[in-house]
Amino acid sequence: QLHVKPDGIYVDGTLGGAGHAFEVCGRLSEKGRLIGFDQDAAAVEAAGERLAPYKDRVTIVRSNYCHMKDELSRLGISRVDGILLDLGVSSYQLDTQERGFSYRYDSKLDMRMDRRQTLTARDIVNTYSETRLFHIIRDYGEDTFAKNIAKHIVQTREREPIETTGQLNEVIKAAIPAKMRQSGHPSKKTFQAIRIECNHELEVLRDALEDMIALLAPGGRLCIITFHSLEDRIVKTAFKKAENPCTCPPEFPVCVCGRQSLGNVITRKPVLPGQEELKENSRSKSAKLRVFEKKEI
């Protein structure tokens, strides 16, 4: 979907294990270039090893993709031929017990993608007000039982701090009626909500989209893979606005606001994983890919 040109400049904004980046590098000539961003030190190290065969055309930056414009400017780059974001938590982060992302392990509550930041999931669970916790779990987790979960968290922490994922699991389980725990793990939505809050994921995405579209050269593509409806809605709305930014009332016969379209949404409906991919990677089940292409001038 990126339509990689051998001599192009491409950005992977969420490098992770460098799976996507490796595929892009394999299509680049010696004149091509890939810049990879990740705020996780472990991901940066792993990606460096994975991309070692292509080190002559790869630059890895330890930073959040929201700083892409400034970081590329420091590298002397003002336009790129394609940008990819694969949002959500990497398999490495989920499977590393001590990172505290997963409800499948009992470990310290952490959930920081960038361990340089001070705010952790433990801080959120133990210091946020009941009202704030309710809004986070309801809005970011879209959990029907958000109010009761927030109430149980506050009641539990009054007795003792909630330090681990295992403790939080028990609190959530107690807040959800037994008959409603059958479809999936009861903690899934709340853990998602706390992780999103901890890493400011939705604000980062919302704030970065305009810059990323502006960075694209004519014909360049922005490809974004999302994993839940909140992210997908933000991407869909931003792409639609970039394609048709006109603010004139519908009854106006001609546009007078002067806002010009920046390009076209390539994916009228999101691209979903096929059966083959689902067999290989069950975590791709909720993935949706949307693509925007910058207008030729």
C-alpha positions in Angstrom: 0.0 0.0 0.0 3.0 2.3 0.5 3.9 1.9 -3.3 7.6 1.9 -2.4 9.9 3.6 -4.9 13.5 2.2 -4.8 15.1 5.7 -4.3 12.4 7.1 -2.1 12.4 8.3 1.5 10.1 6.4 3.9 9.2 6.7 7.6 8.1 4.0 9.9 6.6 5.9 12.9 6.1 2.9 15.1 9.2 0.8 14.5 8.5 -2.0 17.0 10.2 -5.2 15.9 10.9 -3.7 12.5 8.7 -6.2 10.6 7.3 -3.5 8.3 10.5 -1.6 8.1 12.4 -4.7 7.0 10.0 -5.2 4.1 10.3 -1.6 3.0 14.1 -1.7 3.2 14.1 -4.8 1.0 12.4 -2.7 -1.7 14.8 0.2 -1.5 17.9 0.7 -3.6 21.1 2.1 -2.1 19.8 5.6 -2.9 16.6 4.9 -0.8 16.3 5.8 2.8 14.1 4.7 5.8 13.8 6.6 9.0 12.3 4.6 11.9 10.8 6.1 15.1 10.2 4.3 18.4 10.1 5.7 21.9 10.8 2.3 23.5 14.6 1.6 24.1 14.1 -2.1 23.8 12.4 -1.7 20.4 15.1 0.6 19.1 17.7 -2.0 20.0 15.8 -4.9 18.5 15.0 -2.9 15.3 18.7 -2.0 15.0 19.6 -5.7 15.0 16.8 -6.7 12.6 17.7 -3.9 10.1 21.5 -4.4 10.3 21.7 -5.8 6.7 20.3 -2.4 5.5 22.2 -0.1 7.9 23.5 2.0 5.0 20.0 3.2 4.3 18.4 3.2 7.8 18.3 5.9 10.5 16.6 5.0 13.8 15.4 7.8 16.1 14.3 7.1 19.7 11.3 9.4 19.8 7.6 9.5 19.6 6.2 9.9 16.1 4.5 13.1 17.2 8.0 14.7 17.0 8.4 13.4 13.4 8.4 16.8 11.7 11.1 18.3 14.0 13.3 15.2 14.0 13.2 14.9 10.2 14.0 18.6 9.9 17.1 17.9 12.0 18.1 15.2 9.5 17.6 17.7 6.6 14.4 16.1 5.4 11.3 18.2 4.6 9.4 15.8 2.3 9.0 12.0 2.3 7.4 9.5 -0.1 5.5 7.5 2.5 4.7 7.1 6.2 3.5 4.1 8.0 2.0 3.8 11.5 1.2 0.5 13.1 -0.6 1.6 16.3 -1.1 -0.3 19.5 1.1 -2.4 21.7 3.8 -4.5 20.1 3.9 -8.2 20.7 7.2 -7.7 22.4 5.7 -5.3 24.9 2.7 -7.5 25.6 4.8 -10.6 26.0 7.4 -9.0 28.3 5.9 -9.7 31.7 7.7 -6.9 33.6 6.4 -4.2 31.3 2.9 -4.6 32.9 0.9 -4.2 29.8 -0.9 -7.6 29.9 -3.7 -8.9 32.1 -2.3 -12.4 31.3 0.6 -12.0 33.7 0.9 -10.9 37.3 3.5 -8.1 37.3 4.0 -4.5 38.5 1.5 -2.0 36.9 3.6 0.0 34.4 2.4 0.2 30.8 4.8 2.9 29.8 5.9 2.7 26.1 8.6 5.2 26.9 10.2 4.3 30.2 11.7 7.8 30.5 8.3 9.2 31.4 7.3 9.3 35.0 3.5 8.5 34.8 2.7 4.8 35.1 -0.4 2.8 35.2 0.1 2.4 38.9 -0.1 6.2 39.3 -3.3 6.3 37.3 -5.0 3.5 39.2 -4.0 4.8 42.7 -4.3 8.6 42.3 -6.9 9.5 39.7 -10.4 10.4 41.1 -13.3 8.0 40.8 -14.9 10.3 38.2 -11.8 10.6 36.1 -11.2 6.8 36.2 -14.9 6.3 35.1 -14.5 8.7 32.2 -11.2 7.0 31.1 -12.6 3.4 31.3 -15.9 4.5 29.6 -14.3 6.6 26.8 -11.1 4.7 26.1 -12.2 1.2 27.0 -15.8 1.6 25.9 -16.7 -0.6 28.9 -20.4 -0.9 29.9 -19.3 -1.5 33.6 -17.0 1.6 33.7 -18.8 3.2 36.6 -18.7 0.1 38.8 -15.1 -0.7 37.9 -14.0 2.8 38.9 -15.9 2.5 42.2 -14.3 -0.8 43.0 -10.8 0.5 42.2 -11.3 3.4 44.6 -12.8 1.2 47.3 -9.9 -1.3 47.0 -7.1 1.3 47.0 -8.5 2.9 50.2 -7.5 -0.3 52.0 -4.2 -0.8 50.2 -2.5 0.4 47.0 -3.1 -1.6 43.8 0.4 -2.5 42.8 0.1 -5.3 40.3 -1.8 -6.4 37.2 -3.0 -9.4 39.2 -4.6 -7.2 41.9 -6.2 -5.0 39.2 -7.6 -8.1 37.5 -9.3 -9.2 40.7 -10.8 -5.8 41.3 -12.2 -5.6 37.7 -13.5 -9.2 38.0 -15.4 -8.3 41.2 -17.0 -5.3 39.5 -18.4 -7.2 36.6 -21.4 -9.6 37.0 -20.4 -13.3 36.6 -22.8 -13.9 33.7 -21.2 -11.0 31.8 -17.6 -12.4 32.1 -18.1 -15.1 29.4 -17.2 -13.0 26.3 -13.4 -12.4 26.4 -11.3 -11.5 29.4 -13.0 -9.1 31.8 -9.9 -6.9 32.1 -9.3 -6.3 28.4 -11.2 -3.0 28.0 -10.0 -1.5 31.3 -6.4 -2.4 30.6 -6.7 -0.8 27.1 -8.2 2.4 28.6 -5.4 2.7 31.3 -2.7 2.1 28.7 -4.2 4.7 26.3 -4.3 7.3 29.2 -0.8 6.4 30.4 0.8 7.0 26.9 -1.6 9.7 25.7 -2.1 7.6 22.6 -5.2 9.4 21.2 -3.9 12.9 21.7 -0.6 12.0 20.1 -2.4 10.5 17.1 -4.8 13.4 16.7 -2.0 16.0 17.0 0.4 14.3 14.6 -1.9 13.6 11.6 -1.8 17.1 10.1 2.0 17.2 10.2 2.3 13.8 8.6 0.1 14.7 5.7 2.0 17.9 5.3 5.3 16.0 5.2 4.2 13.9 2.2 5.6 14.6 -1.2 3.1 14.7 -4.1 2.0 11.1 -4.7 3.2 10.1 -1.2 1.1 7.9 1.0 0.2 7.8 4.7 -0.7 4.2 5.8 -2.2 3.8 9.3 -3.1 0.5 10.9 -5.4 0.9 13.9 -6.6 -1.7 16.5 -9.7 -0.2 18.0 -12.6 2.1 17.0 -11.3 5.2 18.8 -8.1 5.3 16.8 -9.9 4.3 13.6 -12.4 7.1 14.0 -9.7 9.7 14.4 -7.8 8.5 11.3 -11.0 8.3 9.2 -12.1 11.8 10.2 -8.6 13.4 9.6 -8.3 11.7 6.1 -11.8 12.9 5.2 -11.1 16.4 6.2 -7.8 16.4 4.3 -9.6 15.2 1.2 -12.4 17.7 1.5 -11.5 20.6 3.8 -14.2 22.9 2.4 -16.2 24.6 5.2 -18.8 26.3 3.0 -22.5 25.6 3.8 -24.0 22.9 1.5 -26.4 25.4 -0.1 -23.5 27.5 -1.5 -23.3 26.9 -5.3 -19.5 27.3 -5.3 -16.7 27.1 -2.7 -15.7 30.5 -1.3 -13.7 29.4 1.7 -10.6 28.7 -0.5 -9.6 25.5 1.3 -8.0 23.1 -1.2 -8.0 19.3 -1.1 -4.7 17.9 0.0 -5.2 14.5 -1.6 -7.4 11.4 -1.8 -8.5 8.7 0.6 -7.5 5.5 -1.2 -9.4 3.2 1.2 -13.1 4.0 1.1 -13.5 1.1 3.5 -10.6 0.0 5.7 -8.5 -3.0 4.6 -9.0 -5.9 7.0 -6.6 -8.9 7.6 -7.2 -11.9 5.4 -7.6 -15.5 6.6 -3.9 -16.3 6.0 -2.8 -13.4 8.2 -5.3 -14.3 10.9 -3.9 -17.8 11.0 -0.3 -16.5 11.4 -1.2 -13.7 13.9 -4.4 -13.8 15.9 -3.6 -10.4 17.3 -4.3 -8.9 13.9 -8.0 -9.7 14.2 -9.1 -6.1 15.0 -6.6 -4.4 12.7 -7.8 -1.9 10.1 -5.7 -0.2 7.5 -6.5 3.2 6.0 -4.5 4.9 3.3 -4.3 8.6 2.2 -2.4 9.8 -0.9 -1.1 13.3 -1.3 -2.3 15.2 -4.4 0.0 15.6 -7.3 0.7 19.3 -7.9 
